[in-house]
């Protein structure tokens, strides 16, 4: 069986990360009930948006994880711009699905800003806390840094999204009302984060299989083997 290169593994996870990010925004307009709580079906894909950067951080280091986040934020912004442009185009008279099309792919300006800001801030918090906890634990206890960083970053994501999207949208959406929406969403996200912990261990094992994964120090930086350095003559 042909060995899967580290570059191919990273590209696979990056593709899964981008796909999950887009699906959260496309499919998230549908509302369902989970654990008796009214919420978006997009929450099903949310665990991948925090699990994958943690796996990448664990194996390839914080710099690669940060690059995942920055590039993905650009892609998310690009998606919203293209969606806006396509919705704004005047439809052919023979096509009668403009309202349905707009209902599926459009977001208000506030929700668009909330999605981008919430994603960027929470993902950077996740990468930062994961790296700090790695240093504190000396690289031990993946489940501790994976879950603690996710709990905090998910709270930041949920809070930013809800406040930017809904605060003072009408007189009913007071700070107390928004927080009443935030807490149930956040709790469900935390439950999902704890449940997907085995996936983190399996993913890290897969990434390290083959013995060619980089070695990291406790700061999450790649340890360069001096024997591999080539100096100009």
C-alpha positions as CSV (number, residue, x, y, z in Angstrom):
1,X,0.0,0.0,0.0
2,X,1.4,3.4,-1.0
3,X,2.4,5.6,1.9
4,X,0.4,8.8,2.3
5,X,2.7,11.8,2.5
6,X,2.5,14.4,5.2
7,X,1.7,17.0,2.6
8,X,-1.3,14.9,1.4
9,X,-2.6,14.5,4.9
10,X,-2.4,18.2,5.6
11,X,-4.2,19.0,2.3
12,X,-6.9,16.5,3.2
13,X,-7.5,18.1,6.6
14,X,-7.4,21.6,5.0
15,X,-10.0,20.6,2.5
16,X,-12.2,19.1,5.2
17,X,-11.8,22.2,7.3
18,X,-12.8,24.5,4.4
19,X,-15.7,22.3,3.5
20,X,-17.0,22.2,7.1
21,X,-16.7,26.0,7.3
22,X,-18.8,26.5,4.1
23,X,-21.4,23.9,5.1
24,X,-21.9,25.6,8.4
25,X,-22.8,28.8,6.6
26,X,-24.9,27.2,3.7
27,X,-26.8,24.6,5.7
28,X,-27.0,26.6,8.9
29,X,-30.2,28.4,8.0
30,X,-32.3,25.3,8.8
31,X,-33.4,25.2,12.5
32,X,-33.8,21.9,14.3
33,X,-34.1,20.7,17.9
34,X,-31.1,19.1,19.7
35,X,-31.4,18.0,23.3
36,X,-34.6,20.0,23.5
37,X,-32.9,23.2,22.3
38,X,-33.9,25.1,19.2
39,X,-30.7,25.6,17.1
40,X,-29.1,25.6,13.7
41,X,-28.2,22.3,11.9
42,X,-24.9,24.0,11.2
43,X,-23.8,23.1,14.7
44,X,-23.3,19.5,13.5
45,X,-20.2,20.7,11.5
46,X,-18.9,23.0,14.2
47,X,-16.7,20.4,16.0
48,X,-14.6,19.9,12.9
49,X,-13.8,23.7,12.8
50,X,-12.0,23.3,16.2
51,X,-10.9,19.7,16.1
52,X,-8.9,20.0,12.9
53,X,-6.8,23.1,13.9
54,X,-6.0,21.3,17.2
55,X,-4.9,18.2,15.4
56,X,-2.7,20.3,13.0
57,X,-1.3,22.2,16.0
58,X,-0.5,19.0,17.8
59,X,1.4,17.4,14.9
60,X,2.7,20.3,12.7
61,X,2.9,23.2,15.2
62,X,1.2,26.4,15.8
63,X,2.5,28.2,12.7
64,X,0.8,25.8,10.4
65,X,-2.4,25.9,12.5
66,X,-2.4,29.7,12.4
67,X,-2.0,29.6,8.6
68,X,-5.0,27.3,8.3
69,X,-7.1,29.9,10.2
70,X,-5.8,32.9,8.2
71,X,-6.3,31.3,4.8
72,X,-9.7,30.0,5.8
73,X,-10.9,33.4,6.9
74,X,-9.9,34.8,3.5
75,X,-11.9,31.9,1.9
76,X,-14.9,32.6,4.1
77,X,-14.9,36.3,3.1
78,X,-14.5,35.3,-0.6
79,X,-17.5,33.0,-0.3
80,X,-19.7,35.7,1.1
81,X,-18.6,38.2,-1.6
82,X,-19.3,35.7,-4.4
83,X,-22.6,34.7,-2.8
84,X,-23.6,38.4,-2.6
85,X,-22.6,39.0,-6.3
86,X,-24.6,36.0,-7.5
87,X,-27.7,36.9,-5.6
88,X,-27.5,40.5,-6.8
89,X,-27.4,39.5,-10.5
90,X,-30.7,40.0,-12.3
91,X,-32.3,36.7,-13.1
92,X,-33.5,35.6,-16.5
93,X,-37.2,36.2,-16.9
94,X,-37.7,32.4,-17.5
95,X,-36.1,31.6,-14.1
96,X,-38.6,32.0,-11.2
97,X,-36.5,30.8,-8.2
98,X,-34.8,34.1,-7.2
99,X,-36.5,34.3,-3.8
100,X,-35.7,30.7,-2.9
101,X,-32.1,31.1,-4.1
102,X,-31.7,34.2,-2.0
103,X,-33.3,32.6,1.0
104,X,-30.7,29.8,0.9
105,X,-27.5,31.7,0.1
106,X,-28.1,35.2,1.5
107,X,-27.2,36.5,5.0
108,X,-27.8,39.9,6.4
109,X,-24.8,42.2,6.6
110,X,-24.7,41.8,10.4
111,X,-24.8,38.0,10.2
112,X,-22.1,38.0,7.6
113,X,-19.9,40.2,9.7
114,X,-20.7,38.1,12.7
115,X,-19.6,34.9,10.9
116,X,-16.3,36.3,9.8
117,X,-15.4,38.1,13.0
118,X,-16.5,35.2,15.2
119,X,-14.6,32.7,13.1
120,X,-11.4,34.7,13.0
121,X,-11.3,35.7,16.7
122,X,-12.3,32.3,18.1
123,X,-10.0,30.3,15.9
124,X,-7.0,32.4,16.9
125,X,-8.0,32.1,20.5
126,X,-8.1,28.3,20.1
127,X,-4.7,28.1,18.5
128,X,-3.2,30.4,21.1
129,X,-4.6,28.6,24.1
130,X,-3.8,25.2,22.7
131,X,-0.1,26.3,22.4
132,X,0.0,27.8,25.9
133,X,-1.5,24.7,27.4
134,X,1.0,22.5,25.5
135,X,3.8,24.6,27.1
136,X,2.2,24.3,30.6
137,X,1.7,20.5,30.3
138,X,5.0,19.9,28.7
139,X,3.3,18.3,25.7
140,X,1.3,15.8,27.7
141,X,-2.4,15.4,28.0
142,X,-3.8,16.2,24.5
143,X,-7.3,15.9,25.8
144,X,-6.8,18.7,28.4
145,X,-5.5,21.3,25.9
146,X,-7.8,20.2,23.2
147,X,-11.0,20.5,25.3
148,X,-10.0,23.6,27.4
149,X,-9.0,25.6,24.4
150,X,-12.2,24.6,22.6
151,X,-14.4,25.4,25.5
152,X,-13.1,29.0,25.7
153,X,-12.9,29.6,21.9
154,X,-16.4,28.2,21.4
155,X,-17.7,30.6,24.0
156,X,-16.0,33.5,22.2
157,X,-17.4,32.3,18.8
158,X,-20.9,31.9,20.1
159,X,-20.9,35.2,22.0
160,X,-19.5,37.3,19.1
161,X,-21.8,35.8,16.6
162,X,-25.0,36.2,18.7
163,X,-24.2,39.7,19.8
164,X,-23.2,41.0,16.4
165,X,-26.1,39.3,14.7
166,X,-29.0,39.9,17.1
167,X,-28.2,42.5,19.8
168,X,-30.8,45.3,19.5
169,X,-32.1,43.8,16.3
170,X,-35.4,44.7,17.8
171,X,-36.4,45.8,21.4
172,X,-36.7,42.2,22.5
173,X,-33.0,41.4,21.9
174,X,-31.5,42.8,25.0
175,X,-28.2,41.6,26.4
176,X,-30.0,39.2,28.7
177,X,-32.0,37.8,25.8
178,X,-28.9,37.3,23.7
179,X,-27.1,35.5,26.6
180,X,-30.1,33.3,27.0
181,X,-29.4,32.2,23.4
182,X,-25.7,31.9,23.8
183,X,-25.6,29.6,26.8
184,X,-27.6,26.6,25.4
185,X,-25.7,26.8,22.1
186,X,-22.4,26.9,23.9
187,X,-23.2,24.0,26.1
188,X,-24.2,21.8,23.2
189,X,-20.9,22.8,21.4
190,X,-19.0,21.8,24.5
191,X,-20.7,18.5,24.7
192,X,-19.8,17.8,21.1
193,X,-16.2,18.9,21.7
194,X,-15.9,16.4,24.6
195,X,-17.5,13.6,22.5
196,X,-15.1,14.1,19.6
197,X,-12.0,13.8,21.8
198,X,-11.4,10.2,20.6
199,X,-11.4,11.5,17.0
200,X,-8.5,13.9,18.0
201,X,-6.4,11.0,19.2
202,X,-7.2,8.9,16.2
203,X,-6.4,11.8,13.9
204,X,-3.1,12.6,15.6
205,X,-2.1,8.9,15.4
206,X,-2.9,8.9,11.7
207,X,-0.9,12.1,11.0
208,X,2.1,10.7,12.9
209,X,1.9,7.3,11.2
210,X,4.8,6.6,8.9
211,X,7.3,8.2,11.2
212,X,7.9,11.3,9.1
213,X,5.9,13.8,11.1
214,X,8.0,16.8,12.3
215,X,9.2,16.9,15.9
216,X,8.0,19.8,18.0
217,X,9.2,21.5,21.1
218,X,6.8,22.4,24.0
219,X,6.1,25.8,22.3
220,X,4.7,24.1,19.3
221,X,7.6,25.0,17.1
222,X,9.3,22.5,14.7
223,X,12.7,21.2,15.9
224,X,15.1,21.4,13.1
225,X,17.6,18.6,12.9
226,X,21.0,20.2,12.4
227,X,22.1,17.3,10.3
228,X,19.5,18.3,7.7
229,X,20.7,21.9,7.4
230,X,22.6,22.7,4.3
231,X,25.0,25.6,4.5
232,X,26.3,27.4,1.5
233,X,29.9,27.0,0.8
